[in-house]
Amino acid sequence: MEKSSENKTYQCIVIGAGPAGIVATKELIEIGIKDVLCLEQSEKLGGVFADSYDNLILTSSVTFSMFSDFWVGNGKEHHFWTKDEAVTYWTEYARHFDVTKHVRFRSKVIEVKQSDEGTWHVEIESGEKYRAHKLILAIGNNRIPRYPEWKKKLKEVGTSHSSEYRNASKYKDKKVLVVGGGESGSDVAYEISKVAKKCWVSLRESTGWVVPRARGGHAADVSTHRGIWDLPRAFGAQLSPFVLKLERARKDPIFDALAELNDRVLARNGIWGTYGTKTLALPKAIAHHGCAVVEDITEILDGGRTLKTSDGHLLEELDEIVFSTGYNNQVLFMPDSLRNCDPRRLYKHMFHPEIGDSLAWIGWARPGFGSQFPIMEMQSRYCALVFKGEISLPESEVMIQESITDEASYTKQFEGNATRIRSLVDYHHYMNNLSKTIGCYPPIKKYFFLHPRLWLHLMYGPTQATQFRLQGPGKKVALAHDIIYKLPLSTFNHIVKAGLKGRLQYALKALSPFK
Ligand SMILES: Cc1cc2nc3c(=O)[nH]c(=O)nc-3n(C[C@H](O)[C@H](O)[C@H](O)COP(=O)(O)OP(=O)(O)OC[C@H]3O[C@@H](n4cnc5c(N)ncnc54)[C@H](O)[C@@H]3O)c2cc1C
């Protein structure tokens, strides 16, 4: 193995200083692993959000997006950060927890090797080399764009990926197709349809379950609470038509378009068999800016200037195609055997069963609903405990078996979505499982008797990160109480009522002699 540029071996190297790398570094420092180097290729903290489209507004509210132990400021709980606000929060967080001094910017990792004794050797673009006992990959899973096969046939039309999109100016008066309608695709389609001559969106299946970010000034994700999400996932099949009926009753063209998009969700568990698309951007594009939804592209003519869709549409004189078709889970600088790891083959989407406790992926679990940031934090807490030796990973065979069981359970819940989106997890199941492994699952029953007001927040307030600071390793009880009290509580709305109805239904079913 080559000589290192520094004559030392770090306790841990973290690659990437997006939100995942920042919180991972912070948790390592906090547990006492202080000799950490965080390598970041760009000049800024913040990852995707430091370099994304101009009008990006997060789809998870501030309440959900915040890390557990760093308050966002009073009165902002229902707010949705712009990308700059998000970066400011993480920059302040990094400064507060002394993370910044561990970050080496302009340090693009180009190769990682593991020596026979297990030490990680990391080389950056400048040729400098570093060594560490442990390694964290926090490079995000929005790095390597994925395209459909037919892209190769496009010779006469402009193409790009939504990760390159910054604003709609170049699409003015053009005929544009956006492929895919997830959260980024919806934003892109909305902006383009406002200025383009014509904008189509091609959807192979659904766009996930479309929900507005906010309702009546309240962040809609406040309803991502245990009151409803503790129910079995099959209840999603009842919840979906109920929610759709309410959306249609608004008699609003935007919500009619939303209902039509949600009608495309064919998952057995309805809303709980898919992922949330938490923005009204696409319904608005359809209702107010003439954006048209078409099905899958089946034929490419004139080098892509003309496209045929499976529902018989002919898209003619196309100028540009924007692919919002997701990303591949790859880490190109890792050794061959670790380059194409499937998140579902990693133990808890984090640890490679054959490598064990010297390598972790942080940020490769994307929740259907909820937010990715509390998941990154929970993963970082678990990883720090494992790296410190305070929790042991199971034997390799047990990890393999558990990841197979987890995959089967996600396939049962999400069907084809679980196969296609390899990082997709159920937010509540994932957070509950990992927090129980750590020992920081909130003491809900105890709080019912000792702190009934806080109990109400645990059940009917958003299941965000601070709930997991009430006990166990990393607990910060006073701070957690203080923050949880300030967080919004759901109103007695249709979701709370549906949850109560569901509980009654399942309780009666459990008592029934005809089960
Ligand atoms: C447009 C968009 C909007 C999103 N909005 C939300 C939202 O509202 N709520 C939510 O919960 N989730 C959201 N997500 C999902 C997820 O939270 C984000 O993708 C988040 O940025 C992931 O954080 P990360 O730190 O894992 O990865 P990233 O943000 O991608 O950060 C990875 C970092 O690693 C660095 N890096 C990569 N390769 C190397 C290398 N070879 N060497 C050194 N450094 C490297 C990158 O420069 C980057 O800084 C969104 C995703 C996208 C794409």
Ligand as a Chemical Component Dictionary entry (heavy atoms), coordinates in Angstrom:
data_LIG
# 
_chem_comp.id                   LIG 
_chem_comp.type                 NON-POLYMER 
_chem_comp.pdbx_formal_charge   0 
_chem_comp.three_letter_code    LIG 
# 
loop_
_chem_comp_atom.comp_id 
_chem_comp_atom.atom_id 
_chem_comp_atom.alt_atom_id 
_chem_comp_atom.type_symbol 
_chem_comp_atom.charge 
_chem_comp_atom.model_Cartn_x 
_chem_comp_atom.model_Cartn_y 
_chem_comp_atom.model_Cartn_z 
_chem_comp_atom.pdbx_ordinal 
LIG C1  C1  C 0 -33.512 18.530 -5.239 1  
LIG C2  C2  C 0 -33.635 17.743 -3.978 2  
LIG C3  C3  C 0 -34.455 18.195 -2.945 3  
LIG C4  C4  C 0 -34.585 17.448 -1.768 4  
LIG N1  N1  N 0 -35.411 17.918 -0.783 5  
LIG C5  C5  C 0 -35.552 17.186 0.348  6  
LIG C6  C6  C 0 -36.407 17.638 1.407  7  
LIG O1  O1  O 0 -37.071 18.660 1.320  8  
LIG N2  N2  N 0 -36.491 16.880 2.527  9  
LIG C7  C7  C 0 -35.786 15.710 2.671  10 
LIG O2  O2  O 0 -35.891 15.079 3.712  11 
LIG N3  N3  N 0 -34.983 15.265 1.684  12 
LIG C8  C8  C 0 -34.853 15.960 0.540  13 
LIG N4  N4  N 0 -34.025 15.494 -0.456 14 
LIG C9  C9  C 0 -33.367 14.187 -0.259 15 
LIG C10 C10 C 0 -32.092 14.262 0.619  16 
LIG O3  O3  O 0 -32.378 14.760 1.888  17 
LIG C11 C11 C 0 -31.033 15.099 -0.012 18 
LIG O4  O4  O 0 -30.644 14.469 -1.195 19 
LIG C12 C12 C 0 -29.795 15.323 0.853  20 
LIG O5  O5  O 0 -29.006 16.302 0.243  21 
LIG C13 C13 C 0 -28.938 14.106 1.029  22 
LIG O6  O6  O 0 -27.859 14.482 1.844  23 
LIG P1  P1  P 0 -26.456 13.765 1.777  24 
LIG O7  O7  O 0 -25.542 14.499 2.681  25 
LIG O8  O8  O 0 -26.665 12.312 1.950  26 
LIG O9  O9  O 0 -26.010 13.933 0.254  27 
LIG P2  P2  P 0 -25.606 15.239 -0.559 28 
LIG O10 O10 O 0 -26.452 16.373 -0.180 29 
LIG O11 O11 O 0 -25.599 14.809 -1.987 30 
LIG O12 O12 O 0 -24.126 15.534 -0.082 31 
LIG C14 C14 C 0 -23.063 14.696 -0.453 32 
LIG C15 C15 C 0 -21.768 15.487 -0.371 33 
LIG O13 O13 O 0 -20.710 14.606 -0.722 34 
LIG C16 C16 C 0 -19.794 15.296 -1.543 35 
LIG N5  N5  N 0 -19.082 14.314 -2.376 36 
LIG C17 C17 C 0 -19.600 13.484 -3.295 37 
LIG N6  N6  N 0 -18.639 12.749 -3.863 38 
LIG C18 C18 C 0 -17.475 13.120 -3.278 39 
LIG C19 C19 C 0 -16.112 12.726 -3.454 40 
LIG N7  N7  N 0 -15.753 11.807 -4.346 41 
LIG N8  N8  N 0 -15.183 13.324 -2.680 42 
LIG C20 C20 C 0 -15.515 14.273 -1.763 43 
LIG N9  N9  N 0 -16.781 14.700 -1.583 44 
LIG C21 C21 C 0 -17.755 14.120 -2.326 45 
LIG C22 C22 C 0 -20.672 16.225 -2.371 46 
LIG O14 O14 O 0 -19.956 17.312 -2.909 47 
LIG C23 C23 C 0 -21.709 16.645 -1.351 48 
LIG O15 O15 O 0 -21.341 17.815 -0.677 49 
LIG C24 C24 C 0 -33.873 16.225 -1.627 50 
LIG C25 C25 C 0 -33.053 15.782 -2.673 51 
LIG C26 C26 C 0 -32.930 16.522 -3.829 52 
LIG C27 C27 C 0 -32.036 16.006 -4.936 53 
# 
loop_
_chem_comp_bond.comp_id 
_chem_comp_bond.atom_id_1 
_chem_comp_bond.atom_id_2 
_chem_comp_bond.value_order 
_chem_comp_bond.pdbx_ordinal 
LIG C1  C2  SING 1  
LIG C2  C3  SING 2  
LIG C2  C26 DOUB 3  
LIG C3  C4  DOUB 4  
LIG C4  N1  SING 5  
LIG C4  C24 SING 6  
LIG N1  C5  DOUB 7  
LIG C5  C6  SING 8  
LIG C5  C8  SING 9  
LIG C6  O1  DOUB 10 
LIG C6  N2  SING 11 
LIG N2  C7  SING 12 
LIG C7  O2  DOUB 13 
LIG C7  N3  SING 14 
LIG N3  C8  DOUB 15 
LIG C8  N4  SING 16 
LIG N4  C9  SING 17 
LIG N4  C24 SING 18 
LIG C9  C10 SING 19 
LIG C10 O3  SING 20 
LIG C10 C11 SING 21 
LIG C11 O4  SING 22 
LIG C11 C12 SING 23 
LIG C12 O5  SING 24 
LIG C12 C13 SING 25 
LIG C13 O6  SING 26 
LIG O6  P1  SING 27 
LIG P1  O7  DOUB 28 
LIG P1  O8  SING 29 
LIG P1  O9  SING 30 
LIG O9  P2  SING 31 
LIG P2  O10 DOUB 32 
LIG P2  O11 SING 33 
LIG P2  O12 SING 34 
LIG O12 C14 SING 35 
LIG C14 C15 SING 36 
LIG C15 O13 SING 37 
LIG C15 C23 SING 38 
LIG O13 C16 SING 39 
LIG C16 N5  SING 40 
LIG C16 C22 SING 41 
LIG N5  C17 SING 42 
LIG N5  C21 SING 43 
LIG C17 N6  DOUB 44 
LIG N6  C18 SING 45 
LIG C18 C19 SING 46 
LIG C18 C21 DOUB 47 
LIG C19 N7  SING 48 
LIG C19 N8  DOUB 49 
LIG N8  C20 SING 50 
LIG C20 N9  DOUB 51 
LIG N9  C21 SING 52 
LIG C22 O14 SING 53 
LIG C22 C23 SING 54 
LIG C23 O15 SING 55 
LIG C24 C25 DOUB 56 
LIG C25 C26 SING 57 
LIG C26 C27 SING 58 
# 
